[in-house]
Amino acid sequence: KKVTVEINDTGAGIAQEDLPHIFNRFYRGDKSRRQHTGNAGLGLAIVKSILGLHGSEIDVTSSRGEGASFRFALPVAEGAARPHREAAALL
């Protein structure tokens, strides 16, 4: 009774040495852009925290130049309507 969500991109990917740290607060892997992006390095830490409150974890795999894939599962609320496959694909 869980819904699994997987998000894939075809971007630059995440360096293997950065993967263990990307969910840490204020961590930003791309050292060359740290001061120019304005990003605080909080987004993935917040995601991990919210998922933890729901009893879930997030997993990531990535290769440089091939993008990244994030996966997590959340419990389905009792009585919740089941989305159509097409609608779920848009999420």
Secondary structure, DSSP 8 states (H G I E B T S, - for coil): -EEEEEEE--SS---TTTGGGTTSTT--S-GGGTTTS---S-HHHHHHHHHHHTT--EEEEEETTTEEEEEEEEE--TT-----HHHHHH-
